[in-house]
Amino acid sequence: MAGNRIKLPKLGWMKFRMSRELVGTMKSATVSRNGKHWYVSILCEQEIVAPVHASSTAVGIDRGVHIMAACSDGKDYVGEKPYRRHEKRLARAQRLLARKIKLSNNWHKQKEKVQAIHSKIANIRKDALHKATTEISNNHAMIIMEKLGTSRMSKSAKGTIEKTA
């Protein structure tokens, strides 16, 4: 690696914007694409001391359909609802995409717009999840989660079609 350039197999030397300094020895690099943006993840190896957590508390987490996480200490994490916020824009963009001639230049441009909205929704969800997990892990030394039965979570609270309450 020289400056902000990295040598990748089959691609050669590539420029990139380094968001932070590399610590340790570089082992590998992964190039990925999300929408129209390209990313490079660099894996580095370094020696670290076994961490000692500042807190000694434990917390149990219950995940739900409507609440992202409910902790045993009484704190609830309600996730963002970005889909509802961007639903109208996404529906309009998808309608416009459906009316384009498939694989035309305008179709590709509109498809990029739809992908950008989907990426924005995914990034908002990821951000809320990262903020919640960071707060939980900073405040508690041990985290215990339940075994999720997602099929049971999404069924009606009043029972199945055959057996209603």
OpenMM code with the backbone's topology and positions (N, CA, C; nanometers):
from openmm import Vec3, app, unit

residues = "MET ALA GLY ASN ARG ILE LYS LEU PRO LYS LEU GLY TRP MET LYS PHE ARG MET SER ARG GLU LEU VAL GLY THR MET LYS SER ALA THR VAL SER ARG ASN GLY LYS HIS TRP TYR VAL SER ILE LEU CYS GLU GLN GLU ILE VAL ALA PRO VAL HIS ALA SER SER THR ALA VAL GLY ILE ASP ARG GLY VAL HIS ILE MET ALA ALA CYS SER ASP GLY LYS ASP TYR VAL GLY GLU LYS PRO TYR ARG ARG HIS GLU LYS ARG LEU ALA ARG ALA GLN ARG LEU LEU ALA ARG LYS ILE LYS LEU SER ASN ASN TRP HIS LYS GLN LYS GLU LYS VAL GLN ALA ILE HIS SER LYS ILE ALA ASN ILE ARG LYS ASP ALA LEU HIS LYS ALA THR THR GLU ILE SER ASN ASN HIS ALA MET ILE ILE MET GLU LYS LEU GLY THR SER ARG MET SER LYS SER ALA LYS GLY THR ILE GLU LYS THR ALA".split()
positions = [
    Vec3(0.0844, -0.1176, 0.0000),
    Vec3(0.0000, 0.0000, 0.0000),
    Vec3(0.0886, 0.1234, 0.0000),
    Vec3(0.0638, 0.2154, -0.0914),
    Vec3(0.1423, 0.3377, -0.1015),
    Vec3(0.0475, 0.4566, -0.0974),
    Vec3(0.0545, 0.5383, 0.0095),
    Vec3(-0.0351, 0.6539, 0.0209),
    Vec3(-0.1788, 0.6075, 0.0320),
    Vec3(-0.2652, 0.6635, -0.0490),
    Vec3(-0.4049, 0.6216, -0.0533),
    Vec3(-0.4314, 0.5353, -0.1756),
    Vec3(-0.3367, 0.4499, -0.2055),
    Vec3(-0.3510, 0.3548, -0.3157),
    Vec3(-0.3272, 0.2158, -0.2598),
    Vec3(-0.3987, 0.1204, -0.3140),
    Vec3(-0.3873, -0.0175, -0.2673),
    Vec3(-0.3783, -0.1080, -0.3893),
    Vec3(-0.2939, -0.2099, -0.3807),
    Vec3(-0.2799, -0.3033, -0.4920),
    Vec3(-0.3693, -0.4245, -0.4664),
    Vec3(-0.4639, -0.4450, -0.5576),
    Vec3(-0.5566, -0.5557, -0.5460),
    Vec3(-0.5305, -0.6567, -0.6563),
    Vec3(-0.5389, -0.7863, -0.6248),
    Vec3(-0.5190, -0.8864, -0.7292),
    Vec3(-0.6235, -0.8707, -0.8398),
    Vec3(-0.5832, -0.8906, -0.9619),
    Vec3(-0.6671, -0.8835, -1.0826),
    Vec3(-0.7116, -0.7426, -1.1184),
    Vec3(-0.7001, -0.6475, -1.0259),
    Vec3(-0.7408, -0.5101, -1.0542),
    Vec3(-0.6225, -0.4150, -1.0612),
    Vec3(-0.5154, -0.4445, -0.9874),
    Vec3(-0.3980, -0.3580, -0.9860),
    Vec3(-0.4106, -0.2503, -0.8804),
    Vec3(-0.3400, -0.1389, -0.9021),
    Vec3(-0.3390, -0.0281, -0.8060),
    Vec3(-0.4681, 0.0512, -0.8171),
    Vec3(-0.5314, 0.0787, -0.7021),
    Vec3(-0.6562, 0.1548, -0.6995),
    Vec3(-0.6461, 0.2632, -0.5932),
    Vec3(-0.7034, 0.3798, -0.6226),
    Vec3(-0.7097, 0.4886, -0.5256),
    Vec3(-0.8304, 0.4660, -0.4345),
    Vec3(-0.8193, 0.5123, -0.3102),
    Vec3(-0.9325, 0.5067, -0.2190),
    Vec3(-0.9187, 0.6173, -0.1157),
    Vec3(-1.0296, 0.6524, -0.0508),
    Vec3(-1.0274, 0.7520, 0.0552),
    Vec3(-1.0194, 0.6788, 0.1879),
    Vec3(-0.9118, 0.7035, 0.2609),
    Vec3(-0.8897, 0.6348, 0.3873),
    Vec3(-0.9610, 0.7114, 0.4982),
    Vec3(-1.0606, 0.6482, 0.5620),
    Vec3(-1.1381, 0.7154, 0.6664),
    Vec3(-1.0663, 0.7129, 0.8005),
    Vec3(-0.9730, 0.6170, 0.8201),
    Vec3(-0.8934, 0.6118, 0.9426),
    Vec3(-0.7618, 0.5418, 0.9124),
    Vec3(-0.6644, 0.5656, 0.9980),
    Vec3(-0.5331, 0.5045, 0.9783),
    Vec3(-0.5403, 0.3540, 1.0037),
    Vec3(-0.4606, 0.2790, 0.9293),
    Vec3(-0.4553, 0.1348, 0.9476),
    Vec3(-0.3643, 0.1029, 1.0642),
    Vec3(-0.4085, 0.0160, 1.1541),
    Vec3(-0.3311, -0.0253, 1.2706),
    Vec3(-0.2992, -0.1731, 1.2535),
    Vec3(-0.1727, -0.2087, 1.2622),
    Vec3(-0.1329, -0.3479, 1.2460),
    Vec3(-0.0928, -0.3772, 1.1024),
    Vec3(-0.0821, -0.5065, 1.0720),
    Vec3(-0.0417, -0.5459, 0.9366),
    Vec3(-0.1639, -0.5814, 0.8541),
    Vec3(-0.1678, -0.5304, 0.7323),
    Vec3(-0.2805, -0.5557, 0.6432),
    Vec3(-0.2770, -0.6998, 0.5951),
    Vec3(-0.3914, -0.7695, 0.6062),
    Vec3(-0.4011, -0.9091, 0.5647),
    Vec3(-0.4759, -0.9247, 0.4325),
    Vec3(-0.5882, -0.8539, 0.4180),
    Vec3(-0.6670, -0.8667, 0.2948),
    Vec3(-0.7541, -0.7436, 0.2770),
    Vec3(-0.8101, -0.7309, 0.1577),
    Vec3(-0.9006, -0.6208, 0.1269),
    Vec3(-1.0194, -0.6766, 0.0484),
    Vec3(-1.1382, -0.6287, 0.0819),
    Vec3(-1.2599, -0.6718, 0.0141),
    Vec3(-1.3252, -0.5501, -0.0493),
    Vec3(-1.3518, -0.5577, -0.1784),
    Vec3(-1.4173, -0.4495, -0.2507),
    Vec3(-1.5635, -0.4882, -0.2681),
    Vec3(-1.6545, -0.3973, -0.2311),
    Vec3(-1.7971, -0.4249, -0.2455),
    Vec3(-1.8671, -0.3027, -0.3032),
    Vec3(-1.9878, -0.3250, -0.3515),
    Vec3(-2.0659, -0.2176, -0.4117),
    Vec3(-2.2041, -0.2161, -0.3502),
    Vec3(-2.2519, -0.0977, -0.3136),
    Vec3(-2.3860, -0.0797, -0.2615),
    Vec3(-2.4492, 0.0332, -0.3415),
    Vec3(-2.5423, -0.0005, -0.4294),
    Vec3(-2.5997, 0.0995, -0.5187),
    Vec3(-2.4947, 0.1449, -0.6173),
    Vec3(-2.4695, 0.2757, -0.6217),
    Vec3(-2.3663, 0.3243, -0.7129),
    Vec3(-2.2348, 0.3539, -0.6407),
    Vec3(-2.2275, 0.3204, -0.5119),
    Vec3(-2.1083, 0.3477, -0.4328),
    Vec3(-2.0242, 0.2214, -0.4158),
    Vec3(-1.8926, 0.2392, -0.4223),
    Vec3(-1.7979, 0.1302, -0.4041),
    Vec3(-1.7291, 0.1477, -0.2694),
    Vec3(-1.7026, 0.0361, -0.2009),
    Vec3(-1.6385, 0.0385, -0.0704),
    Vec3(-1.5248, -0.0628, -0.0680),
    Vec3(-1.4207, -0.0326, 0.0098),
    Vec3(-1.3132, -0.1283, 0.0315),
    Vec3(-1.2988, -0.1466, 0.1827),
    Vec3(-1.3020, -0.2737, 0.2258),
    Vec3(-1.2828, -0.3084, 0.3667),
    Vec3(-1.1470, -0.3750, 0.3789),
    Vec3(-1.0634, -0.3228, 0.4661),
    Vec3(-0.9274, -0.3739, 0.4819),
    Vec3(-0.9174, -0.4456, 0.6156),
    Vec3(-0.8747, -0.5711, 0.6116),
    Vec3(-0.8587, -0.6526, 0.7304),
    Vec3(-0.7147, -0.6424, 0.7794),
    Vec3(-0.6962, -0.6008, 0.9049),
    Vec3(-0.5627, -0.5871, 0.9632),
    Vec3(-0.5503, -0.6776, 1.0849),
    Vec3(-0.4286, -0.7243, 1.1084),
    Vec3(-0.4019, -0.8092, 1.2238),
    Vec3(-0.3170, -0.7308, 1.3227),
    Vec3(-0.3563, -0.7375, 1.4514),
    Vec3(-0.2800, -0.6694, 1.5546),
    Vec3(-0.2964, -0.7435, 1.6865),
    Vec3(-0.1996, -0.7277, 1.7742),
    Vec3(-0.2042, -0.7884, 1.9070),
    Vec3(-0.2794, -0.6938, 2.0003),
    Vec3(-0.3753, -0.7484, 2.0746),
    Vec3(-0.4479, -0.6664, 2.1721),
    Vec3(-0.4493, -0.7378, 2.3063),
    Vec3(-0.4633, -0.6592, 2.4117),
    Vec3(-0.4714, -0.7119, 2.5477),
    Vec3(-0.6167, -0.7526, 2.5721),
    Vec3(-0.6372, -0.8570, 2.6508),
    Vec3(-0.7735, -0.9010, 2.6825),
    Vec3(-0.8500, -0.7863, 2.7476),
    Vec3(-0.9668, -0.7499, 2.6931),
    Vec3(-1.0396, -0.6339, 2.7459),
    Vec3(-1.1053, -0.6633, 2.8804),
    Vec3(-1.1114, -0.5613, 2.9642),
    Vec3(-1.1815, -0.5678, 3.0918),
    Vec3(-1.2940, -0.4660, 3.0848),
    Vec3(-1.4167, -0.5130, 3.1003),
    Vec3(-1.5322, -0.4242, 3.0868),
    Vec3(-1.5456, -0.3371, 3.2109),
    Vec3(-1.5813, -0.2113, 3.1905),
    Vec3(-1.5941, -0.1162, 3.3006),
    Vec3(-1.7133, -0.1498, 3.3898),
    Vec3(-1.8160, -0.2110, 3.3313),
    Vec3(-1.9363, -0.2446, 3.4056),
    Vec3(-1.9350, -0.3923, 3.4442),
    Vec3(-2.0120, -0.4287, 3.5462),
    Vec3(-2.0215, -0.5697, 3.5851),
    Vec3(-2.1663, -0.6174, 3.5826),
    Vec3(-2.2551, -0.5416, 3.5194),
    Vec3(-2.3968, -0.5762, 3.5171),
    Vec3(-2.4282, -0.6700, 3.4011),
    Vec3(-2.5415, -0.7383, 3.4141),
    Vec3(-2.5908, -0.8259, 3.3073),
    Vec3(-2.7303, -0.7789, 3.2685),
    Vec3(-2.7664, -0.8027, 3.1456),
    Vec3(-2.8981, -0.7626, 3.0971),
    Vec3(-2.9519, -0.8711, 3.0039),
    Vec3(-3.0823, -0.8935, 3.0117),
    Vec3(-3.1496, -0.9858, 2.9209),
    Vec3(-3.2253, -0.9054, 2.8171),
    Vec3(-3.2222, -0.9528, 2.6933),
    Vec3(-3.2880, -0.8794, 2.5849),
    Vec3(-3.3942, -0.9673, 2.5224),
    Vec3(-3.5136, -0.9103, 2.5061),
    Vec3(-3.6249, -0.9779, 2.4413),
    Vec3(-3.6556, -0.9016, 2.3134),
    Vec3(-3.6473, -0.9683, 2.1995),
    Vec3(-3.6761, -0.9015, 2.0723),
    Vec3(-3.8205, -0.9255, 2.0356),
    Vec3(-3.8795, -0.8287, 1.9688),
    Vec3(-4.0195, -0.8409, 1.9318),
    Vec3(-4.0451, -0.7929, 1.7905),
    Vec3(-4.1717, -0.7980, 1.7515),
    Vec3(-4.2098, -0.7544, 1.6174),
    Vec3(-4.2210, -0.6026, 1.6128),
    Vec3(-4.2831, -0.5433, 1.7141),
    Vec3(-4.3039, -0.3985, 1.7154),
    Vec3(-4.1919, -0.3233, 1.7848),
    Vec3(-4.1267, -0.3873, 1.8814),
    Vec3(-4.0158, -0.3255, 1.9536),
    Vec3(-3.8884, -0.3974, 1.9134),
    Vec3(-3.7858, -0.3202, 1.8770),
    Vec3(-3.6595, -0.3799, 1.8340),
    Vec3(-3.5981, -0.4620, 1.9461),
    Vec3(-3.5938, -0.4080, 2.0680),
    Vec3(-3.5379, -0.4806, 2.1826),
    Vec3(-3.5971, -0.4230, 2.3105),
    Vec3(-3.6327, -0.5143, 2.4018),
    Vec3(-3.6784, -0.4750, 2.5345),
    Vec3(-3.5812, -0.5363, 2.6339),
    Vec3(-3.5142, -0.4518, 2.7112),
    Vec3(-3.4128, -0.4992, 2.8055),
    Vec3(-3.4765, -0.5279, 2.9412),
    Vec3(-3.4123, -0.6171, 3.0166),
    Vec3(-3.4629, -0.6544, 3.1483),
    Vec3(-3.4486, -0.5406, 3.2500),
    Vec3(-3.3664, -0.4405, 3.2190),
    Vec3(-3.3532, -0.3263, 3.3101),
    Vec3(-3.4610, -0.2205, 3.2848),
    Vec3(-3.5560, -0.2506, 3.1957),
    Vec3(-3.6700, -0.1619, 3.1722),
    Vec3(-3.6572, -0.0713, 3.0515),
    Vec3(-3.5439, -0.0702, 2.9866),
    Vec3(-3.5237, 0.0176, 2.8710),
    Vec3(-3.5726, -0.0520, 2.7441),
    Vec3(-3.6526, 0.0195, 2.6652),
    Vec3(-3.7023, -0.0322, 2.5372),
    Vec3(-3.6349, 0.0422, 2.4240),
    Vec3(-3.5994, -0.0309, 2.3196),
    Vec3(-3.5418, 0.0283, 2.1993),
    Vec3(-3.6409, 0.0073, 2.0859),
    Vec3(-3.7096, 0.1148, 2.0500),
    Vec3(-3.8039, 0.1085, 1.9394),
    Vec3(-3.7280, 0.1500, 1.8158),
    Vec3(-3.7184, 0.0616, 1.7190),
    Vec3(-3.6406, 0.0897, 1.5988),
    Vec3(-3.7052, 0.1959, 1.5125),
    Vec3(-3.6253, 0.2524, 1.4267),
    Vec3(-3.6757, 0.3497, 1.3301),
    Vec3(-3.7742, 0.2809, 1.2360),
    Vec3(-3.8663, 0.3569, 1.1805),
    Vec3(-3.9603, 0.3054, 1.0809),
    Vec3(-3.9369, 0.3805, 0.9489),
    Vec3(-3.8208, 0.3587, 0.8872),
    Vec3(-3.7882, 0.4368, 0.7689),
    Vec3(-3.8732, 0.4019, 0.6476),
    Vec3(-3.9231, 0.2782, 0.6425),
    Vec3(-4.0025, 0.2392, 0.5260),
    Vec3(-4.1290, 0.3235, 0.5179),
    Vec3(-4.1946, 0.3431, 0.6321),
    Vec3(-4.3178, 0.4231, 0.6336),
    Vec3(-4.2894, 0.5667, 0.5904),
    Vec3(-4.1729, 0.6193, 0.6282),
    Vec3(-4.1372, 0.7565, 0.5951),
    Vec3(-4.1085, 0.7734, 0.4463),
    Vec3(-4.0515, 0.6692, 0.3835),
    Vec3(-4.0126, 0.6779, 0.2426),
    Vec3(-4.1055, 0.5992, 0.1503),
    Vec3(-4.2164, 0.5505, 0.2041),
    Vec3(-4.3077, 0.4634, 0.1295),
    Vec3(-4.3625, 0.5295, 0.0030),
    Vec3(-4.4053, 0.6544, 0.0134),
    Vec3(-4.4656, 0.7225, -0.1019),
    Vec3(-4.3628, 0.7484, -0.2108),
    Vec3(-4.2421, 0.7922, -0.1704),
    Vec3(-4.1356, 0.8161, -0.2689),
    Vec3(-4.0970, 0.6874, -0.3403),
    Vec3(-4.0886, 0.5781, -0.2623),
    Vec3(-4.0507, 0.4490, -0.3193),
    Vec3(-4.1583, 0.3986, -0.4152),
    Vec3(-4.2848, 0.4125, -0.3770),
    Vec3(-4.3948, 0.3669, -0.4629),
    Vec3(-4.3945, 0.4440, -0.5944),
    Vec3(-4.3734, 0.5744, -0.5865),
    Vec3(-4.3708, 0.6559, -0.7081),
    Vec3(-4.2528, 0.6166, -0.7971),
    Vec3(-4.1360, 0.5974, -0.7375),
    Vec3(-4.0170, 0.5606, -0.8147),
    Vec3(-4.0357, 0.4235, -0.8804),
    Vec3(-4.0987, 0.3305, -0.8092),
    Vec3(-4.1221, 0.1973, -0.8657),
    Vec3(-4.2260, 0.2012, -0.9769),
    Vec3(-4.3278, 0.2873, -0.9630),
    Vec3(-4.4269, 0.3025, -1.0711),
    Vec3(-4.3607, 0.3568, -1.1968),
    Vec3(-4.2753, 0.4584, -1.1785),
    Vec3(-4.2050, 0.5151, -1.2938),
    Vec3(-4.1131, 0.4111, -1.3581),
    Vec3(-4.0503, 0.3269, -1.2770),
    Vec3(-3.9641, 0.2214, -1.3301),
    Vec3(-4.0453, 0.1212, -1.4116),
    Vec3(-4.1639, 0.0873, -1.3635),
    Vec3(-4.2477, -0.0108, -1.4333),
    Vec3(-4.2930, 0.0400, -1.5695),
    Vec3(-4.3003, 0.1737, -1.5850),
    Vec3(-4.3462, 0.2313, -1.7115),
    Vec3(-4.2348, 0.2515, -1.8136),
    Vec3(-4.1105, 0.2285, -1.7727),
    Vec3(-3.9975, 0.2468, -1.8647),
    Vec3(-3.9798, 0.1216, -1.9506),
    Vec3(-3.9204, 0.1410, -2.0676),
    Vec3(-3.8871, 0.0276, -2.1538),
    Vec3(-3.7705, -0.0454, -2.0888),
    Vec3(-3.7906, -0.1749, -2.0653),
    Vec3(-3.6922, -0.2519, -1.9901),
    Vec3(-3.5556, -0.2486, -2.0575),
    Vec3(-3.4515, -0.2282, -1.9746),
    Vec3(-3.3103, -0.2229, -2.0120),
    Vec3(-3.2714, -0.1017, -2.0962),
    Vec3(-3.3617, -0.0026, -2.1071),
    Vec3(-3.3257, 0.1215, -2.1766),
    Vec3(-3.2421, 0.2072, -2.0820),
    Vec3(-3.1821, 0.3147, -2.1334),
    Vec3(-3.1010, 0.4034, -2.0490),
    Vec3(-3.1849, 0.4683, -1.9398),
    Vec3(-3.3075, 0.5105, -1.9757),
    Vec3(-3.3949, 0.5715, -1.8757),
    Vec3(-3.4373, 0.4696, -1.7700),
    Vec3(-3.4547, 0.3441, -1.8081),
    Vec3(-3.4882, 0.2369, -1.7146),
    Vec3(-3.3738, 0.2181, -1.6150),
    Vec3(-3.2486, 0.2191, -1.6650),
    Vec3(-3.1327, 0.2037, -1.5772),
    Vec3(-3.1217, 0.3213, -1.4797),
    Vec3(-3.1470, 0.4428, -1.5293),
    Vec3(-3.1415, 0.5605, -1.4420),
    Vec3(-3.2482, 0.5527, -1.3326),
    Vec3(-3.3692, 0.5108, -1.3715),
    Vec3(-3.4781, 0.5008, -1.2739),
    Vec3(-3.4521, 0.3876, -1.1751),
    Vec3(-3.3923, 0.2797, -1.2228),
    Vec3(-3.3592, 0.1675, -1.1343),
    Vec3(-3.2585, 0.2122, -1.0281),
    Vec3(-3.1629, 0.2972, -1.0668),
    Vec3(-3.0670, 0.3524, -0.9713),
    Vec3(-3.1373, 0.4351, -0.8643),
    Vec3(-3.2406, 0.5102, -0.9040),
    Vec3(-3.3154, 0.5913, -0.8074),
    Vec3(-3.3895, 0.5027, -0.7076),
    Vec3(-3.4485, 0.3926, -0.7571),
    Vec3(-3.5176, 0.2985, -0.6682),
    Vec3(-3.4171, 0.2350, -0.5727),
    Vec3(-3.3015, 0.1949, -0.6250),
    Vec3(-3.1977, 0.1350, -0.5406),
    Vec3(-3.1484, 0.2330, -0.4349),
    Vec3(-3.1397, 0.3607, -0.4704),
    Vec3(-3.0935, 0.4619, -0.3747),
    Vec3(-3.1920, 0.4748, -0.2587),
    Vec3(-3.3215, 0.4686, -0.2870),
    Vec3(-3.4222, 0.4771, -0.1804),
    Vec3(-3.4130, 0.3542, -0.0908),
    Vec3(-3.3987, 0.2355, -0.1512),
    Vec3(-3.3843, 0.1130, -0.0723),
    Vec3(-3.2587, 0.1193, 0.0150),
    Vec3(-3.1481, 0.1712, -0.0402),
    Vec3(-3.0242, 0.1837, 0.0363),
    Vec3(-3.0422, 0.2786, 0.1536),
    Vec3(-3.1128, 0.3888, 0.1310),
    Vec3(-3.1367, 0.4866, 0.2371),
    Vec3(-3.2159, 0.4225, 0.3511),
    Vec3(-3.3193, 0.3454, 0.3172),
    Vec3(-3.4009, 0.2775, 0.4182),
    Vec3(-3.3142, 0.1797, 0.4977),
    Vec3(-3.2329, 0.1006, 0.4268),
    Vec3(-3.1461, 0.0023, 0.4928),
    Vec3(-3.0438, 0.0714, 0.5832),
    Vec3(-2.9874, 0.1836, 0.5381),
    Vec3(-2.8872, 0.2552, 0.6179),
    Vec3(-2.9473, 0.3146, 0.7450),
    Vec3(-3.0717, 0.3628, 0.7384),
    Vec3(-3.1383, 0.4175, 0.8566),
    Vec3(-3.1601, 0.3068, 0.9586),
    Vec3(-3.2039, 0.1890, 0.9107),
    Vec3(-3.2240, 0.0744, 1.0006),
    Vec3(-3.0925, 0.0314, 1.0649),
    Vec3(-2.9867, 0.0221, 0.9823),
    Vec3(-2.8556, -0.0187, 1.0334),
    Vec3(-2.8049, 0.0793, 1.1380),
    Vec3(-2.8234, 0.2087, 1.1129),
    Vec3(-2.7763, 0.3117, 1.2048),
    Vec3(-2.8450, 0.2983, 1.3406),
    Vec3(-2.9783, 0.2800, 1.3403),
    Vec3(-3.0527, 0.2659, 1.4660),
    Vec3(-3.0077, 0.1408, 1.5405),
    Vec3(-2.9847, 0.0322, 1.4678),
    Vec3(-2.9406, -0.0925, 1.5297),
    Vec3(-2.8018, -0.0777, 1.5905),
    Vec3(-2.7094, -0.0130, 1.5178),
    Vec3(-2.5737, 0.0068, 1.5686),
    Vec3(-2.5726, 0.0957, 1.6925),
    Vec3(-2.6553, 0.1998, 1.6929),
    Vec3(-2.6613, 0.2887, 1.8092),
    Vec3(-2.7138, 0.2149, 1.9318),
    Vec3(-2.8176, 0.1318, 1.9123),
    Vec3(-2.8759, 0.0574, 2.0243),
    Vec3(-2.7773, -0.0456, 2.0789),
    Vec3(-2.7142, -0.1230, 1.9898),
    Vec3(-2.6218, -0.2272, 2.0358),
    Vec3(-2.4977, -0.1665, 2.1012),
    Vec3(-2.4520, -0.0528, 2.0522),
    Vec3(-2.3370, 0.0135, 2.1139),
    Vec3(-2.3708, 0.0589, 2.2548),
    Vec3(-2.4882, 0.1168, 2.2714),
    Vec3(-2.5295, 0.1628, 2.4049),
    Vec3(-2.5431, 0.0449, 2.5012),
    Vec3(-2.6033, -0.0643, 2.4547),
    Vec3(-2.6208, -0.1819, 2.5406),
    Vec3(-2.4854, -0.2408, 2.5790),
    Vec3(-2.3968, -0.2566, 2.4812),
    Vec3(-2.2667, -0.3188, 2.5111),
    Vec3(-2.1763, -0.2288, 2.5953),
    Vec3(-2.1921, -0.0986, 2.5861),
    Vec3(-2.1121, -0.0080, 2.6701),
    Vec3(-2.1585, -0.0083, 2.8152),
    Vec3(-2.2878, -0.0343, 2.8380),
    Vec3(-2.3436, -0.0256, 2.9726),
    Vec3(-2.3512, -0.1584, 3.0468),
    Vec3(-2.3322, -0.2711, 2.9767),
    Vec3(-2.3475, -0.4012, 3.0410),
    Vec3(-2.2335, -0.4940, 3.0005),
    Vec3(-2.1835, -0.5724, 3.0991),
    Vec3(-2.0734, -0.6651, 3.0723),
    Vec3(-2.1238, -0.7951, 3.0107),
    Vec3(-2.2445, -0.8392, 3.0476),
    Vec3(-2.3001, -0.9643, 2.9951),
    Vec3(-2.4372, -0.9367, 2.9345),
    Vec3(-2.4582, -0.9892, 2.8142),
    Vec3(-2.5847, -0.9697, 2.7439),
    Vec3(-2.6404, -1.1075, 2.7106),
    Vec3(-2.7647, -1.1318, 2.7507),
    Vec3(-2.8292, -1.2606, 2.7270),
    Vec3(-2.9516, -1.2361, 2.6402),
    Vec3(-2.9605, -1.3131, 2.5307),
    Vec3(-3.0742, -1.2986, 2.4397),
    Vec3(-3.1537, -1.4278, 2.4359),
    Vec3(-3.2821, -1.4139, 2.4089),
    Vec3(-3.3673, -1.5307, 2.3979),
    Vec3(-3.3463, -1.5989, 2.2625),
    Vec3(-3.3876, -1.7249, 2.2548),
    Vec3(-3.3861, -1.7950, 2.1275),
    Vec3(-3.5113, -1.7506, 2.0519),
    Vec3(-3.4891, -1.6919, 1.9356),
    Vec3(-3.6010, -1.6347, 1.8603),
    Vec3(-3.6777, -1.7414, 1.7836),
    Vec3(-3.8090, -1.7353, 1.7928),
    Vec3(-3.8959, -1.8174, 1.7093),
    Vec3(-3.9740, -1.7220, 1.6213),
    Vec3(-3.9152, -1.6807, 1.5105),
    Vec3(-3.9773, -1.5755, 1.4285),
    Vec3(-4.1113, -1.6177, 1.3715),
    Vec3(-4.1310, -1.7468, 1.3482),
    Vec3(-4.2606, -1.7909, 1.2954),
    Vec3(-4.3697, -1.7712, 1.4005),
    Vec3(-4.3351, -1.7902, 1.5291),
    Vec3(-4.4332, -1.7679, 1.6353),
    Vec3(-4.4585, -1.6187, 1.6558),
    Vec3(-4.3569, -1.5367, 1.6309),
    Vec3(-4.3703, -1.3923, 1.6545),
    Vec3(-4.4644, -1.3272, 1.5548),
    Vec3(-4.4675, -1.3765, 1.4326),
    Vec3(-4.5442, -1.3088, 1.3289),
    Vec3(-4.6875, -1.3584, 1.3185),
    Vec3(-4.7218, -1.4677, 1.3880),
    Vec3(-4.8594, -1.5158, 1.3846),
    Vec3(-4.9482, -1.4221, 1.4648),
    Vec3(-5.0758, -1.4317, 1.4415),
    Vec3(-5.1707, -1.3469, 1.5118),
    Vec3(-5.1656, -1.3731, 1.6615),
    Vec3(-5.1804, -1.2689, 1.7397),
    Vec3(-5.1790, -1.2827, 1.8849),
    Vec3(-5.3025, -1.3575, 1.9337),
    Vec3(-5.4091, -1.3596, 1.8543),
    Vec3(-5.5331, -1.4259, 1.8949),
    Vec3(-5.5372, -1.5717, 1.8536),
    Vec3(-5.4350, -1.6215, 1.7862),
    Vec3(-5.4340, -1.7627, 1.7487),
    Vec3(-5.4265, -1.7814, 1.5993),
    Vec3(-5.4425, -1.9062, 1.5571),
    Vec3(-5.4371, -1.9380, 1.4149),
    Vec3(-5.5769, -1.9294, 1.3552),
    Vec3(-5.5890, -1.9565, 1.2269),
    Vec3(-5.7186, -1.9499, 1.1591),
    Vec3(-5.8125, -2.0559, 1.2147),
    Vec3(-5.7570, -2.1763, 1.2407),
    Vec3(-5.8413, -2.2864, 1.2904),
    Vec3(-5.8860, -2.2613, 1.4333),
    Vec3(-5.7949, -2.2067, 1.5150),
    Vec3(-5.8253, -2.1886, 1.6576),
    Vec3(-5.8115, -2.0416, 1.6927),
    Vec3(-5.9241, -1.9723, 1.7004),
    Vec3(-5.9199, -1.8305, 1.7389),
    Vec3(-5.9634, -1.8178, 1.8838),
    Vec3(-5.9098, -1.7165, 1.9496),
    Vec3(-5.9401, -1.6984, 2.0924),
    Vec3(-6.0636, -1.6166, 2.1124),
] * unit.nanometer
topology = app.Topology()
chain = topology.addChain("A")
for resn in residues:
    res = topology.addResidue(resn, chain)
    for name in ("N", "CA", "C"):
        topology.addAtom(name, app.Element.getBySymbol(name[0]), res)
